[in-house]
Amino acid sequence: MKIPKLIIALNLLILVVSGCQNRTEKLETTNLLCEYLENPIGLDTEKPRFRWEVNTSKDGFLQTGYELYVGTDSVAVSKGEGNIWESGTVEKATNLAIYNGDALKAFTKYYWGVKIIGESNLESSISNIASFETGMMDVTDWKGSWITDVEDVDLKPAPYFRKEIKLNKKVQKATAYITAAGLFEMYINGNKIGDHSLDPAYTRFDRRNLYVTHDVTSQLKNEGTIALGVLLGNGWYNLQSTAVWDFHKAGWRNRPRFLMNLKIDYEDGTSENIVTDETWKTSLGPLVFNSIYTAEHYDARQAIPEWNTPEFKDSNWNNAIKVSAPSNNIVAQSLHPIRNVEEIEPVSFRQISTSKYIYDLGRNISGVSKIRVHGKAGTTLRLTHAEHRQLR
């Protein structure tokens, strides 16, 4: 009888240990992405996609299902309550789900979380809450007009645009939606908005145009006069260089143009929409030529200091003109932007004339956004694109 009792005791011990292991097994969801982006804003897709990763200490773990929650209350979602959509238990090993709830509203922030289920009914707690924010869900949500400076496809200098607004109330939230045929840089009170380069991305411009969304709440936190600035470039829309793919012969070619809506929500519950129209002022400036293929030509003698600040006097600038839209289809640019990701220090630098400089970067490279060069007496200078233009 002793042997059976020993066997029973061992079995009970194994069950207890196994139960403790199940309770302490590390199982969580991480790296939550919506449309393959982290907490994106300005989405216009009707059925966004959700993706996650499984983090577990268990070897050979297999996900057998998941439950996903979407709502407008982050606290409720963290408790497994989605007032917009709940997927229910989905018995799949996939880590990709597609929204299947009621129609999403424009200009709304949604929260989501996911719980995964594994073998032996092992469940994770609900993930950390992620979010996504909708933007222009339909082209009819856009207000205002496309604008440019002149309708001259061959004009070389890039156009600068500005508009001043006055804030008399505290801003709760401010979001800028901007689309351009060509390229744009946006400024508020002299500061460039975002860390993107070469926005928006290339499209067939006569069939669709991409818009970019920026949260500019922090830039509009103070009451008073605010200066909005936009610089337009040709990009692929108005290629003025001879191109191997004949982009200079494209049927959509035209002077760069843009459309912007700045949606401002105030703390008192009211809102305002600043749009592009003929009240914007425009002028040519020091960027006398720009091309995807043959770079920028910057004439520092024509620089316009503080053109994008409230202190600037624009009485001699012209009014912008309304122009037709490149296409009737404007969609969100839901992709990872081009950014400056690395800073390279040249191994040598020398001046060969009053206007020519040679930088040896120590490796083969197509271009840089910032570099370090050594000046006199061993000092180190950090040059931005604008400062490089002044050296040319």
C-alpha positions, 0 to 999 in steps of 0.5 A: 500500500505504501507505493500507491500512496507515494504515487498519489502524493507525487501526482498531487505535487505535480498538479500543484506545481503545474497549477502554480506554473500556469498562474505565474506563466508570463504571457502578454501582448506588446507592440500594438499597431494600427494600420502598422503604425503606433498610435496613428492619427488622421486615419481615413480607412473604414476598417483599420487593421490591428496587429500585436506581438506575443511575449511569453516565457513559455517555450513553444507557446501557441496562441489559440484565440484572442478578444479585441476591444475598441472604444472611446473610453480608455478606462473601459477598454482597459477593463475589457469593455468596448462601447464601439466594438468587441470581437468576442472570442476569435479562435485563431492563432493569427495576430492580425484583426480587422475592425468590424464594428459600426462606422467610425466617425471623423475626427475621433480618438479611439482606444483599443486593447487585446487579450490573447488565449493560449493552450490549456485555456491560458489567458493574458490580461488585457494589453496596454491600451493603444489608440488611433485617431480618425481624420478626414473620413470623406473628401467632403470633410475638407473645407476651403480651397486649393491655393498657389501663387501663380499658374506658371508651370515653368516658374523656378523659385519656390513659393512661400505662404503665410497667414496670421490668426489670433487666438482669444481662448485657450486651446484644448486640441489643434490638428493640422490636415494638409495635402499638397501637389508637390512637397511641403514644409509647414511652420508655426511661429517660425518652428517647423512642424514634425520631423518628416521630410519630402511630404507627401509621398508620391502618387499618381497626382491626377488620381489621388492626393495624400494628406498628412496629419500633425497634432499641433496642440503644443504649438497653439497653447498660448493666446495671441497672434499665431503665424502659419507658414508653408513652403512648397516644392516641386517634388514629383508633381512638377519635375523641371529636370529632364528625367529618364522616366519622362516625369517632366512630360507628365500630364498632371504637371502644374505649379505646386499647390496645397490645401490645409485645414487647421481644426482647433477645439477650445476649452470652452467647447467651441471649435474653429476651422482655419482653411486655405483661401485667398486671404493667405499671402504669398511670395517668392524667396531664396529657394530659386530652384528645387528638383528631386533629381538636381537638388536645391539652389538657395540664394542667401542674398534673397533670404526672408528672415522671420517670414513665418513669424508673427513679427513679419510684415507681409504688406508687399506680399501678394494674395494667394489664388484659388486653383483647381484640385489635382484630383477629386480623391484625397486620402490619408498618408498612412505610412512611415515617413521619411526622416533624418535617422543618422548623423555622419561626421566627415573624416575631412573637410577642405575649401577649394575656392570661395564657393566650393567645399569638399567633404569626405564622409569616409564612405559612399553615400547619396546624401545627408541631412546633417553633418559635422564639419571642422572649422578653424582652430579645431572648432566643430560646426553642425550644418543644417540644410539651410546653412549648407545652402548659404555655403553654396 
